Amino acid sequence: MYKLTAKEEEVMEHIWTLGACAPKDVVALYPEDERPHINSIANAFQSLEKKGYLTHRTQGRGYIYEPCVCKQDYGRSKLSSFVKRYFDDSYMSVVSAFVSEEKVSEAELMQFLADKMKDSAL
C-alpha cells in the first residue's frame, strides 16, 4: 500500500464516510471558512486513484469515485508500519505497553486469549 500524505488521508476519511462521491461532495463536508478549493480536492482524488485507493466511473459529464481500499485494511497497514517503526516489529511489545499503561487490563487480555482459544477449537 502506498503511503498517503496528510491531505490525502484527510480526503480518504471523507470518502470512506461518503462512499461513492465526487470531489464537490468532499468539499461540501468542510466548514465554509476552511473549505479547500475544488481543484485541490480534485488533485487529491487523482493522486489517490494513481496510488490505487480510488476507482472512478463516468456519470453525466463528470466522474464518481469509489474507494478500492477499505478503512480497516488501511488502518491495519498503518498499524503494521507503526509497530515496525516504534516497537521493533514486536506486537508483544505493543500489548505489553497497553497493559503497563493500563489501556488494557490483565483481565481483558486473559478474556481475549480465552475467547481466541475457544474460537480456534471450533
Protein Blocks (a to p, Z undefined) as FASTA:
>chain_A
ZZddfklmmmmmmmmmnopadfklmmmmpcfklcccfklmmmmmmmmmmnopaccddehj
bccdddfbdfklmmmmmmmmmmmmmnoopaklmmmmmmmnopacfklmmmmmmmmmmmmm
ZZ
